[in-house]
Amino acid sequence: MSPRRNRPRGGAESQAPTPYQGGGDRYGLERTEDWQGEEWAVRTVGGGSAAKYYRCPGCDQEIPPGVPHLVVWPRFGGGVEDRRHWHKSCWNARDRRSARLQRSRNAPRY
């Protein structure tokens, strides 16, 4: 019995890489989403790239280093200071969350 072939059979046409179509959760790639009548750039950050503590605006909890999350900012007119780090589940549930977050007196507002 001969060993199994791991390479596809065919010419060079079948081996050409397919371009990335967007969507999905590939780390570091940016996509655009509409929310509240504005376009937002959304980038997935892998756990290995997350080196600082961030505060999620959706749940007001800290995102510790090493946890995969999303970085979101307004597509047009947004600068570095407008970027926010969200838990993926909080970003997906942003329309179901209330705007009234209960913060303690000492909590920073970012």
C-alpha positions, -999 to +999 in steps of 0.1 A: +000+000+000+014+034-009+012+064+015-016+089+013-011+120-009-014+153+011-011+176-019-040+182-043-037+168-077-039+193-106-021+221-123-009+255-111-044+269-115-059+248-087-031+258-063-035+295-066-043+311-033-078+326-029-081+362-018-095+369+016-132+378+013-136+395+047-159+386+075-144+358+097-122+363+127-087+364+113-065+384+136-052+418+126-075+421+096-099+451+095-135+451+085-162+478+085-196+476+103-225+500+104-238+510+139-260+539+149-258+554+114-220+555+113-193+532+098-170+516+123-136+499+117-134+467+136-101+448+141-096+415+159-067+414+183-052+380+193-043+371+228-006+372+221-009+408+208-029+421+238-003+433+262-021+459+284-053+462+304-082+478+287-117+486+298-146+473+277-172+501+271-199+474+267-197+458+301-173+482+319-151+453+329-113+451+324-099+431+295-066+416+309-035+410+288-035+379+268-073+379+261-084+381+225-108+411+218-118+437+193-105+472+187-133+495+173-131+531+161-152+554+139-142+549+102-142+586+093-130+613+116-118+589+142-082+592+155-061+571+179-079+586+209-113+573+196-103+536+196-121+514+221-113+478+231-144+456+233-150+420+243-162+402+212-195+392+229-201+428+241-196+442+206-220+416+192-246+425+219-241+463+217-277+470+206-291+450+235-271+467+262-284+498+281-266+531+278-267+535+316-237+518+330-232+518+368-196+529+375-181+533+409-169+568+419-133+559+413-137+543+379-120+560+350-143+572+322-129+557+291 
